[in-house]
């Protein structure tokens, strides 16, 4: 039987797609992992929707600040009025009036139990919590992009490996049939080789289906179909040095934990907002108005008025509504603290899981590389022995099956190694544009916040909508 060289080289060459990139135009070879992450960061609908949600949350602050500002209302009324007056001397007086009134009222809250100040504080804390939620979604999108990228890369490698396997099995079947014709082997050997070839074709079809699915997922996450992909590198240089460091960073810096912390502050401040309803309030109201032909007694033709009125109110009993709202806010605060504890526990568990998975992935890659090398040597030895009559066809087929399985495990291990490193970076809260030094401007939510915070008027958004 003719010997066939087979080893780690085809796997790694397929993984890195060096040969493909050399054969394709430069524009088609431009899809490296950092560039794919940039596209996802800029165009992913989920992330852009979360940014829009955060911009809407920013508007809570100017709405709360409106409580400090005066409220100005202009009014205008006009109409037609028929008047019939019976006078003391039993005479009747009739007239048709065309009254109109114009006026302006200015109201200014002077004190409302600190509810405005506390409402502004709540809105600002909601903005801080929303920013952390946005950062968490950004981490998820980038991790999805890494997963989609490496899945396509791995499935391309698996397809190439299965094609190589099918070619080997075709050659084996051809050699076996020639030996059958020469009387060196039995029909059983030919049937075994044919069965393995059909299994190889089925495995190739399954690999091609998996590749098509991963390519569709890539288009969904990244925003364009994959071309020739470059090798994906791990991000070990950004990772913590120990499991303890990972846990500490996750509890302290993960955006989900930080968002939960801000939610506790929001709930605590809402208690003071609810308590404000139990305190007195004071306001000042000034108004000017002019009326014409509006006196049904016909005693005056025009009236001009101007007034300044101070109002002070103190709640005595409101049916228990404010008290209930205060108790409710306290329970929500207790719930928020428990959610914060839950987020910390989840962050701790995720950090430990990501750490051990990343360490295990390193070992898996090393073991898989050694397995492929050993399986390659074993296949070559079985082929030589089969050529000398010391091995059967099924021995060669089994050795080839061991090699292709080892290659598949190596491809999966290389994919898992990359994903595990990014997953650990996400678990500690550092999977972002700045840490990865991606070639794209970082989205700064505080820019929109400062654009709208002190806006007194205007219907258009800063983007012009």
C-alpha positions in Angstrom: 0.0 0.0 0.0 1.3 3.5 -0.9 2.3 5.5 2.1 0.7 8.8 2.7 2.2 11.7 4.8 -0.3 13.1 7.3 0.4 15.3 10.4 -0.1 18.5 12.4 0.9 20.7 9.5 -2.4 20.5 7.5 -4.4 21.3 10.7 -2.4 24.4 11.6 -2.2 25.6 8.1 -5.9 25.4 7.8 -6.4 27.0 11.1 -4.3 30.0 10.2 -5.6 30.1 6.6 -2.1 31.2 5.4 -2.4 29.3 2.1 -5.9 30.8 1.5 -4.8 34.3 2.2 -1.8 33.9 -0.2 -4.1 32.8 -3.0 -6.8 35.5 -2.5 -6.8 39.2 -3.1 -5.6 41.4 -0.3 -9.1 42.9 0.3 -10.4 39.4 0.9 -7.7 38.7 3.5 -8.5 41.7 5.7 -10.8 40.0 8.1 -8.7 39.6 11.2 -10.3 39.1 14.6 -9.7 42.7 15.8 -11.3 44.1 12.6 -14.3 41.8 13.1 -14.6 43.0 16.7 -14.5 46.6 15.4 -17.4 45.9 13.0 -19.5 44.3 15.7 -18.8 47.2 18.1 -19.9 49.7 15.5 -22.8 48.0 13.8 -24.3 45.3 16.1 -28.0 46.0 16.5 -28.2 44.7 20.0 -25.4 47.1 21.1 -26.8 50.0 19.2 -30.2 49.4 20.7 -28.7 49.5 24.2 -26.9 52.7 23.4 -30.3 54.3 22.4 -31.8 53.0 25.6 -29.0 54.7 27.6 -29.5 58.0 25.7 -33.2 57.8 26.7 -32.2 57.2 30.3 -30.0 60.3 30.2 -33.2 62.4 29.6 -34.4 61.5 33.1 -31.9 64.0 34.5 -33.1 67.1 32.7 -36.7 66.0 33.5 -35.8 65.9 37.2 -33.9 69.2 37.0 -37.1 70.8 35.6 -38.4 70.8 39.2 -36.0 73.6 40.0 -37.1 75.7 37.1 -40.1 78.0 36.7 -43.2 76.9 34.9 -44.6 79.5 32.5 -48.1 79.1 31.1 -49.8 81.6 28.6 -53.5 81.5 28.1 -55.9 83.1 25.6 -59.6 82.9 25.5 -62.2 84.5 23.3 -65.9 84.0 22.5 -69.4 85.4 22.1 -71.7 86.0 25.1 -75.3 87.1 25.2 -76.3 89.0 28.4 -79.9 89.8 29.7 -79.9 91.6 33.1 -83.0 92.4 35.1 -82.4 95.6 37.1 -84.0 96.6 40.5 -86.4 98.9 38.8 -87.7 96.0 36.7 -86.1 97.3 33.5 -84.2 94.8 31.3 -80.8 95.4 30.0 -79.5 93.3 27.1 -76.2 93.1 25.3 -74.1 90.9 23.1 -70.5 90.7 24.4 -67.4 89.6 22.7 -65.1 88.8 25.6 -61.4 87.9 25.4 -58.8 87.4 28.0 -55.0 87.0 27.7 -52.7 86.2 30.6 -49.4 84.7 31.7 -48.8 82.7 34.8 -45.3 82.0 36.3 -45.0 79.3 39.0 -41.9 78.6 41.0 -41.5 75.8 43.5 -39.6 77.0 46.5 -39.6 73.9 48.7 -41.2 70.5 48.2 -39.7 68.3 50.9 -36.4 67.9 49.0 -38.1 65.8 46.4 -36.6 67.6 43.5 -33.1 67.3 44.8 -33.5 63.6 45.5 -35.2 63.0 42.2 -32.2 64.5 40.4 -30.0 62.2 42.5 -32.1 59.2 41.5 -31.9 60.1 37.8 -28.1 60.6 38.0 -27.7 57.2 39.6 -29.9 55.6 37.0 -27.6 57.0 34.4 -24.6 55.5 36.1 -26.4 52.1 36.4 -27.4 52.3 32.7 -23.8 53.0 31.7 -22.7 49.8 33.5 -25.5 47.9 31.8 -24.4 49.2 28.5 -20.8 48.2 29.2 -22.0 44.7 30.1 -24.0 44.4 26.8 -20.9 45.6 25.0 -18.8 42.8 26.6 -21.5 40.2 25.6 -21.5 41.4 22.0 -17.7 41.3 21.7 -17.6 37.8 23.3 -20.3 36.7 20.8 -18.2 38.2 18.0 -15.1 36.2 19.2 -17.2 33.0 19.4 -18.7 33.5 15.9 -15.2 34.3 14.4 -13.5 31.3 16.0 -16.4 29.0 15.2 -16.1 29.8 11.5 -12.3 29.4 11.6 -12.6 26.1 13.4 -15.3 24.8 11.1 -13.3 25.8 8.0 -10.5 23.8 9.4 -12.7 20.8 10.1 -14.1 20.9 6.6 -10.5 20.9 5.2 -9.6 18.0 7.5 -12.6 16.0 6.4 -11.8 16.6 2.8 -8.3 15.4 3.4 -9.8 12.4 5.1 -12.1 11.6 2.2 -9.2 11.9 -0.2 -7.2 9.5 1.9 -10.2 7.0 2.1 -10.7 7.2 -1.7 -7.1 6.4 -2.3 -7.3 3.6 0.3 -10.4 2.1 -1.4 -8.7 2.3 -4.8 -5.6 0.5 -3.6 -7.7 -2.1 -1.8 -9.7 -2.8 -5.0 -6.5 -3.2 -7.0 -5.2 -5.6 -4.4 -8.5 -7.4 -4.5 -8.2 -7.8 -8.2 -4.7 -9.2 -7.7 -6.0 -11.6 -5.1 -4.0 -10.1 -2.2 -7.0 -9.2 -0.1 -10.6 -10.4 0.3 -13.8 -8.7 -0.6 -14.2 -7.9 3.1 -11.3 -5.5 3.0 -12.9 -3.7 0.0 -16.2 -3.5 1.8 -14.6 -2.1 4.9 -12.8 0.6 2.9 -16.0 1.5 1.1 -17.9 1.7 4.3 -15.3 4.1 5.8 -15.4 6.2 2.7 -19.1 6.6 3.0 -18.7 7.5 6.7 -16.1 10.1 5.7 -18.5 11.6 3.1 -21.2 11.8 5.8 -18.7 13.5 8.2 -17.7 15.9 5.5 -21.3 16.8 4.8 -21.9 17.4 8.6 -18.8 19.6 8.7 -20.0 21.7 5.8 -23.4 22.1 7.4 -21.8 23.3 10.6 -19.7 25.7 8.6 -22.7 27.2 6.9 -24.5 27.6 10.2 -21.5 29.3 11.8 -21.1 31.6 8.8 -24.8 32.7 9.1 -24.2 33.4 12.8 -21.1 35.4 11.9 -23.1 37.6 9.5 -25.6 38.2 12.3 -23.1 39.2 14.9 -20.4 40.9 12.8 -22.6 42.4 10.1 -21.0 40.9 7.0 -20.3 37.4 5.6 -16.9 36.0 6.6 -14.1 35.9 4.0 -10.7 34.3 4.5 -10.1 34.6 8.2 -6.8 35.2 9.9 -5.6 33.3 12.9 -7.2 34.4 16.2 -4.8 35.2 19.0 -5.4 34.7 22.7 -5.4 37.7 25.1 -3.4 36.2 28.0 -1.4 39.5 28.3 -4.5 41.2 29.6 -5.6 38.5 32.0 -5.1 38.4 35.8 -2.2 36.3 37.1 -4.1 34.1 39.5 -7.5 32.8 40.4 -7.7 35.0 43.4 -6.9 38.1 41.3 -9.7 37.1 38.9 -12.2 36.8 41.7 -11.2 40.1 43.2 -11.4 41.9 39.9 -14.7 40.4 39.0 -16.4 41.4 42.3 -14.9 44.8 42.1 -15.0 45.7 38.4 -17.6 43.6 36.6 -20.2 45.9 35.1 -23.1 43.8 36.3 -21.9 44.1 39.9 -21.3 47.8 39.5 -24.8 48.3 38.0 -26.3 46.5 40.9 -24.4 48.7 43.3 -25.9 51.8 41.6 -29.3 50.2 41.7 -29.0 50.0 45.5 -28.2 53.7 45.6 -31.2 54.4 43.4 -33.5 52.5 45.7 -32.1 54.2 48.9 -32.6 57.6 47.4 -36.1 56.8 46.4 -36.9 56.3 50.1 -36.1 60.0 50.6 -38.2 60.9 47.6 -41.2 59.1 49.2 -40.6 60.7 52.6 -40.6 64.1 51.0 -44.4 63.8 50.4 -44.8 64.0 54.2 -43.0 67.4 54.4 -44.5 70.9 53.8 -44.2 72.5 50.4 -44.0 76.1 49.3 -44.4 77.8 46.0 -44.7 81.2 44.5 -47.0 82.1 41.7 -47.1 85.4 39.7 -49.7 86.2 37.0 -50.7 89.1 34.7 -53.9 89.2 32.6 -55.9 91.5 30.5 -59.7 91.1 29.9 -62.0 93.0 27.5 -65.7 93.0 27.3 -66.0 90.2 29.8 -68.2 91.6 32.6 -71.7 90.2 32.3 -73.0 93.0 34.7 -71.9 95.5 32.0 -70.3 97.5 34.7 -66.8 97.5 33.3 -65.4 97.3 29.8 -61.8 96.2 30.6 -59.9 94.6 33.4 -56.1 94.4 33.9 -54.8 92.3 36.8 -51.4 91.4 38.2 -50.7 89.3 41.3 -48.0 87.5 43.2 -49.2 84.7 45.5 -47.2 82.6 47.9 -48.6 79.2 48.8 -47.5 77.0 51.7 -49.1 73.6 52.2 -48.5 70.9 54.8 -49.9 67.4 54.5 -52.0 66.2 57.5 -53.4 63.0 56.3 -53.5 61.5 52.8 -55.1 58.2 53.5 -51.8 56.5 54.2 -50.5 56.7 50.6 -47.2 58.4 51.4 -46.5 56.1 54.3 -47.1 53.1 52.1 -44.9 54.4 49.4 -42.1 54.9 51.9 -42.4 51.4 53.2 -42.5 50.1 49.7 -39.3 52.0 48.8 -37.6 50.4 51.9 -38.5 46.9 50.8 -37.3 47.7 47.2 -34.0 48.8 48.8 -33.7 45.5 50.7 -34.4 43.6 47.5 -31.7 45.6 45.6 -29.1 44.8 48.3 -29.9 41.1 47.9 -29.6 41.4 44.1 -26.2 43.0 44.6 -25.1 40.0 46.7 -26.4 37.7 44.0 -24.5 39.6 41.3 -21.3 39.3 43.4 -21.8 35.6 43.8 -22.5 35.1 40.1 -19.4 37.2 39.3 -17.3 35.1 41.6 -18.6 31.9 40.1 -18.1 33.1 36.6 -14.6 34.2 37.3 -13.6 30.8 38.8 -15.3 29.0 35.9 -13.5 31.1 33.3 -10.2 30.8 35.1 -10.2 27.0 35.3 -11.6 26.7 31.8 -8.8 28.8 30.4 -6.2 26.8 32.3 -7.8 23.6 31.1 -7.8 24.9 27.5 -4.1 25.4 27.6 -3.6 21.8 28.7 -6.0 20.5 26.1 -4.2 22.3 23.2 -0.8 20.8 24.3 -2.3 17.3 24.7 -4.1 17.5 21.3 -0.9 18.6 19.5 0.9 15.6 21.0 -2.0 13.3 20.1 -1.9 14.5 16.4 1.8 14.0 16.2 1.6 10.5 17.7 -1.4 9.5 15.5 0.5 10.7 12.5 3.5 8.5 13.3 1.2 5.6 14.1 -0.6 5.9 10.7 2.7 6.0 8.8 3.9 2.9 10.7 0.7 1.0 10.1 0.8 1.9 6.4 4.4 0.5 6.1 3.4 -2.6 8.0 0.3 -3.1 5.8 2.5 -2.8 2.7 4.6 -5.6 4.1 1.6 -7.8 4.8 1.8 -7.4 8.6 -1.3 -5.2 8.9 -4.8 -5.4 7.4 -6.8 -2.8 5.6 -9.0 -2.3 8.7 -5.9 -1.5 10.7 -5.0 1.3 8.3 -8.6 2.6 8.4 -8.7 2.6 12.2 -5.4 4.4 12.3 -6.7 7.0 9.9 -9.9 7.4 11.9 -7.7 7.9 15.1 -5.8 10.7 13.3 -8.8 12.5 11.9 -10.4 12.4 15.4 -7.2 13.8 16.9 -7.2 16.6 14.3 -10.8 17.4 15.1 -9.9 17.6 18.9 -7.0 19.8 18.1 -9.1 22.2 16.1 -11.7 22.3 18.8 -9.0 22.8 21.5 -7.5 25.7 19.5 -11.0 27.3 19.2 -11.8 26.8 22.9 -8.4 28.2 23.9 -9.2 31.5 22.2 -12.7 31.7 23.5 -11.7 30.8 27.0 -9.2 33.7 27.2 -11.7 36.2 26.0 -14.3 34.7 28.4 -12.0 35.2 31.3 -11.3 38.8 30.2 -15.1 39.3 30.1 -15.6 37.7 33.5 -13.3 40.2 35.2 -15.0 43.1 33.4 -12.2 44.1 31.0 -13.5 43.0 27.6 -13.8 46.4 26.0 -12.4 48.5 23.2 -9.9 50.3 25.4 -8.3 47.1 26.9 -8.1 45.4 23.5 -6.7 48.6 21.8 -9.2 48.2 18.9 -8.9 50.6 16.0 -12.2 52.3 16.6 -13.4 55.3 18.7 -14.8 54.2 22.0 -18.5 55.0 22.4 -18.7 57.6 25.3 -22.2 57.7 26.8 -21.2 60.7 29.0 -21.0 62.8 25.8 -24.7 62.6 25.2 -25.4 63.1 28.9 -23.6 66.4 29.0 -25.3 67.5 25.8 -28.8 67.1 27.3 -28.3 67.6 31.0 -28.7 71.3 31.1 -30.9 71.7 28.0 -33.8 74.0 28.9 -35.7 73.5 25.6 -35.5 72.0 22.1 -37.2 69.0 20.6 -34.3 67.7 18.5 -31.9 65.2 19.9 -28.2 66.0 19.7 -28.0 63.6 16.7 -30.5 65.9 14.8 -33.6 63.7 15.1 
